[in-house]
Amino acid sequence: MAVRKSHPGLMKKFVSISLLLLASASAHADFSGQVVKVADGDTVTVLHNRQQVRVRLGSIDAPEKRQPFGTRSQQHLSSLVFGKTVRVKEDGKDRYGRTIGVLYVDGSNVNRQMVGAGMAWAYTDYLNDKAMPLFEFKARLTRSGLWADAHPVAPWQFRRNQAAARRAEKAQR
């Protein structure tokens, strides 16, 4: 596209849009690194350029450590990624400053593997992967992982219940 010097306003807009596109592209860049820690079933630490980057797996929510299947979910994620080189497809930051992303090991989507194995829920409130509910449906259908439990409690409900219990305990003091 040729931009004539006689249109300085158009040139400014072109430069502004170009800079905006470059900034947004770099804000959501892919990166690779080795997984050095698995905090739970949906959070890992990746060593990238000698920096530790906490990554929250997007579109999924795994059981909390203190709830049923929490430890098994963490162990399953660890078996998939710990010590391995992963590619992270970044999708912004969460309110805690963690990178939200999709992990890939040898081209395979780890987030989908966690849900498909019944080790996490499709996190419909923060869903970027529209196929994720299908992986959850398959896991439910085959009663895989946490779906073997007759009444599994979603992590977001577990967190609400824990918060309500803490408020009730505090009110009794």
C-alpha positions in Angstrom: 0.0 0.0 0.0 1.5 3.3 -1.0 1.0 6.2 1.5 1.4 9.6 0.0 3.2 12.4 1.8 0.2 14.6 1.2 -1.9 12.6 3.7 0.0 13.0 7.0 -3.1 12.0 9.0 -3.3 8.7 7.2 0.4 8.1 7.8 -0.1 8.7 11.5 -3.0 6.2 11.6 -1.0 3.6 9.7 1.9 3.9 12.1 -0.4 3.8 15.1 -2.2 0.7 13.9 1.1 -1.0 13.0 2.6 -0.3 16.5 -0.7 -1.6 18.1 -0.6 -4.8 16.0 3.1 -5.4 16.9 2.4 -4.8 20.6 -0.5 -7.2 20.7 1.4 -9.8 18.8 4.3 -9.7 21.2 1.9 -9.7 24.2 0.6 -13.1 23.2 3.7 -14.7 21.8 4.5 -18.4 22.0 7.5 -19.5 24.0 9.2 -22.7 25.0 10.9 -23.9 28.1 11.4 -26.7 30.5 8.7 -27.4 33.2 10.5 -27.2 36.6 7.5 -27.3 38.9 3.9 -28.6 38.9 2.0 -26.6 41.5 -1.4 -28.4 41.0 -3.5 -29.8 38.1 -3.6 -26.5 36.2 -0.5 -24.5 37.2 3.1 -25.1 36.2 6.4 -23.2 36.3 8.3 -23.1 33.0 12.0 -22.1 32.8 12.3 -19.8 29.8 15.4 -17.7 29.1 16.7 -18.4 32.6 13.4 -16.9 34.0 10.7 -18.9 35.8 7.3 -18.2 34.3 4.2 -19.4 36.2 1.7 -20.7 33.7 -2.0 -21.2 34.4 -3.5 -23.7 31.9 -6.2 -21.9 30.0 -9.8 -23.2 29.5 -9.5 -25.7 32.3 -10.0 -25.8 36.1 -8.5 -28.7 38.0 -9.5 -29.9 41.5 -7.9 -28.1 44.4 -5.2 -30.0 46.3 -7.5 -30.4 49.3 -10.4 -31.8 47.4 -10.9 -35.3 46.0 -8.8 -35.9 42.9 -6.6 -32.8 43.6 -3.5 -34.8 44.2 -4.2 -37.2 41.3 -4.8 -34.3 39.0 -1.4 -32.8 39.9 0.3 -36.1 39.5 -1.3 -36.6 36.1 -0.2 -33.2 34.9 3.3 -33.9 36.3 3.5 -37.2 34.3 2.7 -35.3 31.2 5.0 -32.3 31.5 7.5 -32.3 34.4 11.1 -32.0 33.2 9.9 -31.8 29.6 10.3 -29.0 27.1 6.9 -27.5 26.4 5.6 -24.9 24.0 3.3 -22.4 25.6 0.7 -20.6 23.5 0.2 -17.5 25.6 -3.3 -16.0 26.0 -2.7 -13.1 28.4 -2.4 -12.9 32.2 -4.7 -13.7 35.0 -5.5 -11.5 38.0 -2.5 -13.1 39.9 0.0 -12.2 37.2 0.3 -15.7 35.9 0.6 -16.3 32.2 -2.5 -18.0 30.8 -1.7 -20.5 28.1 -2.0 -23.8 26.3 0.8 -26.2 26.9 2.0 -28.5 24.1 4.4 -31.4 24.4 5.5 -32.9 21.1 2.7 -31.1 19.4 0.0 -32.5 21.7 -2.4 -30.2 23.6 -1.8 -30.9 27.3 -4.9 -28.8 28.5 -7.1 -31.0 26.4 -5.4 -34.1 27.7 -6.1 -33.1 31.3 -9.8 -32.6 30.6 -10.1 -35.7 28.4 -8.5 -37.9 31.1 -11.0 -36.6 33.6 -8.4 -34.7 35.6 -9.9 -31.3 35.1 -13.2 -29.5 34.1 -13.7 -27.4 31.0 -13.6 -23.9 32.6 -16.7 -22.5 30.9 -16.4 -19.1 32.6 -13.0 -18.6 31.0 -13.2 -20.8 27.9 -10.9 -20.0 25.0 -10.9 -23.5 23.5 -14.4 -24.1 22.1 -13.7 -27.9 21.8 -12.9 -28.3 25.5 -16.5 -29.2 26.5 -16.4 -32.1 24.1 -13.3 -33.5 25.9 -15.2 -33.1 29.2 -18.3 -34.8 27.8 -16.1 -37.8 26.6 -14.5 -38.1 30.1 -17.9 -37.9 31.8 -19.3 -40.5 29.4 -16.5 -43.0 30.1 -16.4 -42.1 33.8 -12.7 -41.3 33.6 -10.8 -39.8 36.4 -12.9 -37.6 38.7 -16.0 -38.6 36.8 -15.8 -42.0 38.5 -17.1 -40.1 41.6 -20.9 -40.1 41.9 -21.0 -36.4 42.8 -17.8 -34.6 41.8 -17.6 -31.0 43.1 -16.3 -28.5 40.6 -13.2 -26.5 41.8 -15.0 -23.2 41.6 -17.8 -24.5 43.8 -15.3 -26.1 46.2 -13.6 -22.6 46.5 -16.9 -20.9 47.2 -17.8 -23.5 49.8 -14.4 -23.1 51.5 -14.8 -19.3 51.5 -18.3 -19.5 53.0 -17.0 -21.9 55.7 -14.2 -19.5 56.6 -16.6 -16.6 56.8 -19.0 -18.6 59.0 -16.1 -19.6 61.3 -14.9 -16.0 61.5 -18.4 -14.8 62.3 -18.7 -17.3 65.2 -15.5 -15.9 66.9 
